[in-house]
């Protein structure tokens, strides 16, 4: 579980680091008030909310959210490293509690089963969705990303080695 999350986190950071600067502030087709950078910032901010919701009562502190309108790629990559550690701490809580993230009063949504497998899968799926959304937006904007980037998000063995380094 730990390694799978670390790899996903590295995939997301790799992807953000590789996005062209010209694409960062580009408006997403069909979403008038949303830019590519805003979608990317949402990844960190959503992690922060989940860390706060599931971890605060158990001593896991959520990192500071980023300003989704102003954050740079570099600052977001640094923030994702911090929120990645927070999500890892939530998974560790669950592993230590016989595979179940301990209940918290802050978790009122209740759409996500709190066994570690479901929690991990949810976070990975959420991030993969938004990475795909950004890839599609780039294509729609006529800024097709290089194969090293789009293919790079599928190089999980390489990203695993990078996560361990």
Buried (B, 14 or more C-beta within 10 A) or exposed (E): BEEBBBBBBBBBBBBBEBBBEEBBEBBBEEEEEBBBBBBBBBBBBBBBBBBBBBBBBBEBEBBEBBEBEEBEBEBBBBBBBBBBBBBBBBBBBBBEBEEBBBEBEEBEEEEBEBBBEBBBBBBBEBBBEBBEBBBEBBEEBEBEBEEEBBEBBEBBEBBBEBBEE
